[in-house]
Amino acid sequence: MTIGIFTAMQKEAVSFLNDDVSVEKKGEFSFYRFTLGGNDAVLCCPPYVGEIAASAATQLLITAYHVDVVINFGVVGALTADVAVRDFVYVRDVVHYDMDTSCIEDEPVGRYSCFDDIAVKTNEFLLNKAISAKAYPLARCASADKFVDDVEKKEKLHSDFGADICDMESAGVLFTCNFNHVPCLLVKCISDSVFGGYGEYKHNVHEVCKDFWDLATKISAIL
């Protein structure tokens, strides 16, 4: 099995990068090859953050490296007090809240008509495997090209979409995987609380990424 790993930023990939890793470039994208839990793994870091870069990176992992699954490790902001800084969660489903064709279609904001629901599910098999490797809560992710650091905006995302966390890449990763029929798992760690903003994120982001390698190894070993 070949496992594709996506991180939106280099700082989220640090725990994966050691002396046994080989690196190559495809355009502006960096790819790192290594062994993970007895499987071959390829990690991609895009040149910038956001849904478009995440989608392009995921497609490259699928097309150029023929990965069997894609796992996204990343940091997220909390939208509710039920999740705290440095908590890990597995993403149950994703709402791309930037999507809005409501003025031309009879669809609510966030809805893609090609999917069954406004909240697009991650792969149930991979979720169950991840939970058996390390039990963490499930969460709904609100995803768009916006860093949300305002308490009122966070609370509105929670009330409008029932989301627990928010980020800037999950929709790009998951939707690209679904279009290609490749199983996808999204693993997130909270970098800033519902009342926190960029300052809290900046203070915590490096620390919360340290355990990604250990968790990835546990999950990979049982795939």
C-alpha positions in Angstrom: 0.0 0.0 0.0 1.1 3.5 -0.7 -0.2 6.2 1.7 -0.5 9.8 0.6 0.1 12.3 3.3 -1.0 15.9 2.9 0.0 18.8 5.1 -1.0 22.4 4.2 2.2 23.9 5.7 5.8 22.8 6.2 5.4 23.3 9.9 2.8 20.6 10.0 5.1 18.2 8.2 8.1 18.6 10.5 7.6 15.4 12.5 7.7 13.4 9.2 10.9 14.8 7.9 14.1 13.1 9.0 17.3 11.7 7.5 15.5 8.7 5.9 13.3 10.9 3.7 14.0 11.5 0.0 12.6 14.6 -1.6 11.6 15.6 -5.1 9.9 18.5 -6.7 7.0 18.6 -9.2 6.5 22.2 -10.3 6.3 24.2 -7.0 5.2 21.2 -5.0 7.6 19.3 -2.7 7.1 15.5 -2.3 8.8 13.5 0.5 9.1 9.7 0.3 9.6 7.5 3.3 8.4 4.3 5.1 5.4 4.6 7.5 4.2 1.7 9.6 5.5 -0.8 7.1 3.9 1.0 4.1 5.4 3.3 1.5 4.4 6.9 2.1 4.5 10.1 0.1 4.0 13.5 1.8 3.1 16.6 -0.2 3.6 20.2 0.9 2.1 22.8 -1.5 3.7 26.2 -2.2 0.9 28.0 -0.3 -2.1 27.4 1.9 -5.7 27.2 0.8 -8.3 25.0 -0.9 -6.9 25.3 -4.4 -3.3 24.3 -3.4 -4.7 21.5 -1.2 -6.8 20.2 -4.1 -3.9 20.4 -6.6 -1.6 18.6 -4.1 -4.1 15.8 -3.5 -4.6 15.3 -7.2 -0.8 15.1 -7.7 -0.6 12.5 -5.0 -3.3 10.4 -6.7 -2.2 10.9 -10.3 1.6 11.0 -10.0 2.2 8.7 -7.1 -0.9 6.4 -7.3 -1.6 6.5 -3.6 -4.2 4.1 -2.3 -5.4 6.4 0.5 -4.9 10.0 1.5 -4.4 11.2 5.1 -4.4 14.9 5.9 -2.8 16.0 9.1 -3.3 19.6 10.1 -4.1 22.2 12.7 -7.6 23.7 13.0 -9.5 26.4 15.0 -12.2 25.4 17.4 -15.8 26.6 16.9 -17.1 25.4 20.2 -15.9 25.0 23.7 -16.4 21.2 23.4 -13.0 21.0 21.8 -9.9 22.5 23.5 -6.4 23.5 22.3 -4.2 20.5 21.6 -7.1 18.1 21.4 -7.0 15.7 18.5 -10.1 14.9 16.4 -11.0 12.9 13.4 -13.1 14.7 10.8 -16.5 12.9 10.3 -17.6 15.3 7.5 -16.8 18.6 5.9 -18.9 21.6 4.8 -17.3 24.0 2.3 -19.1 27.1 3.5 -17.7 29.3 0.7 -19.8 27.4 -1.9 -22.8 29.6 -2.8 -24.9 29.1 -5.9 -28.1 30.0 -4.0 -28.9 32.8 -6.4 -29.1 30.5 -9.5 -30.0 27.1 -8.0 -32.4 26.0 -5.3 -29.5 25.0 -3.0 -28.4 26.3 0.4 -25.1 27.9 1.0 -22.4 25.2 1.2 -24.2 22.6 -0.9 -22.7 20.8 -3.8 -25.4 19.2 -5.8 -23.1 16.3 -6.8 -23.0 15.2 -3.1 -25.8 13.7 -1.1 -25.7 16.3 1.6 -24.2 19.7 2.5 -21.8 17.9 4.9 -19.6 15.5 2.8 -18.5 12.4 4.7 -15.0 11.1 5.1 -14.3 7.4 4.5 -16.0 5.3 7.2 -13.6 2.4 6.9 -10.6 4.6 7.4 -12.3 6.4 10.3 -12.9 3.0 12.1 -9.3 2.0 11.5 -8.0 5.3 12.9 -10.3 5.0 16.0 -9.0 1.4 16.6 -5.5 2.7 16.4 -6.1 5.7 18.7 -9.5 6.8 19.9 -10.3 10.4 19.4 -13.7 12.2 19.0 -15.3 12.9 15.6 -15.9 16.4 14.4 -17.5 18.3 11.6 -15.2 20.7 9.8 -16.2 24.0 8.2 -13.6 24.6 5.5 -12.9 27.7 3.2 -10.1 30.0 2.2 -10.5 32.1 5.4 -8.5 32.2 8.6 -11.2 32.7 11.2 -10.0 34.5 14.3 -13.2 36.3 15.3 -15.3 34.8 18.1 -18.6 35.9 16.5 -17.6 34.4 13.1 -16.6 31.1 14.8 -19.9 30.9 16.7 -21.8 31.7 13.5 -20.1 28.8 11.7 -21.0 26.5 14.5 -24.7 27.7 14.6 -25.1 27.8 10.8 -23.4 24.5 9.9 -23.2 22.5 13.1 -19.4 22.6 12.7 -17.0 21.9 15.5 -13.7 23.1 13.9 -12.6 25.2 10.9 -9.7 25.1 8.5 -8.5 26.1 5.0 -7.8 22.8 3.3 -10.2 19.9 4.3 -12.7 20.6 1.5 -10.0 20.6 -1.2 -8.5 17.4 0.1 -11.7 15.4 0.7 -13.6 16.5 -2.4 -10.7 15.7 -4.7 -10.4 12.3 -3.1 -14.1 11.6 -3.5 -14.0 12.7 -7.2 -11.2 10.2 -7.7 -12.7 7.4 -5.5 -9.7 7.4 -3.2 -10.4 6.9 0.5 -9.6 10.0 2.7 -9.0 10.5 6.4 -8.7 13.9 8.0 -6.8 14.1 11.3 -6.8 17.5 13.0 -5.3 19.0 16.2 -6.7 22.2 17.7 -4.3 25.2 17.6 -6.7 27.9 18.7 -9.8 27.9 20.9 -13.2 29.3 20.0 -12.1 32.5 21.9 -8.6 32.5 20.5 -7.3 33.9 17.3 -4.1 34.3 15.4 -2.0 35.0 18.5 -3.1 31.7 20.1 -2.6 29.8 16.9 0.9 31.2 16.5 1.8 30.3 20.1 0.6 26.7 19.7 1.0 25.6 16.1 4.5 24.2 16.4 3.7 22.2 19.6 0.5 20.7 18.4 2.2 19.2 15.3 4.8 17.2 17.2 2.6 14.1 17.6 1.5 13.7 14.0 4.3 11.2 13.2 3.4 8.9 16.1 -0.3 8.9 15.3 0.4 8.4 11.6 2.6 5.4 12.4 -0.1 3.8 14.5 -2.8 4.3 11.9 -0.6 3.2 9.0 0.4 0.0 10.8 -3.2 -1.4 10.8 -4.2 -0.4 7.2 
